[in-house]
Amino acid sequence: MPTGVHLHDPRKHLFDAAERVLSRDGPSALTSRAVTLEAGVAKGVLHRHFADFDAFLVELVQERVARVEGQAAVLRHSAGTGTVTETLTGALVDLFDPVAVAIVSLVVSRDELRRQLREARPSPGIPILTDAGAMIAAYLADERAQGRIAADADVDSLALSLIGAGHLLFADRQSTPPDAAALDRVVSTVIADVLQRRLL
């Protein structure tokens, strides 16, 4: 993009460029130069809108967390419809797209980014994974309230199991995403007990 061309929303333009780099090349390739080259803008555009590259990354992560919060609202609204297994499987597919997986790796690998994220948000854990766990737990609590899983189901532990297993299945950027049958098998195994005991 030639210098001097007006960007309607430069921050979003830069975030979109960063997501394309993450999806295509992975977290190790994400630099300020890679982002501005992908966006087709001068490097100064990034520094005009963010204090430094880590500040840019903090907002990139927070932007993705906001998407998870949006997914959470949709997921909770679906409680009581379809099957619990199908709903959870679909939620994990939506959650662990290549950009989200790459952002988790980015957070894990960059100490300064983690430090700034801890200052920006009080919740512990790895952003996206922690938020996704809360999303799944809230959905399962709604299903428990409707009697579709066992009344004594430990929804927090189930959510951790589902997020951990889901992340492991999707984490290898060099292979294709897990097939639906493999993911469905994992979800079915994790929640089998609470599904069965609701009928006892």
Summary of the structure (lengths in Angstrom):
residues: 200
radius of gyration: 19.1
end to end distance: 64.0
largest distance: 68.6
contacts: 588
relative contact order: 0.12
helix: 72%
strand: 0%
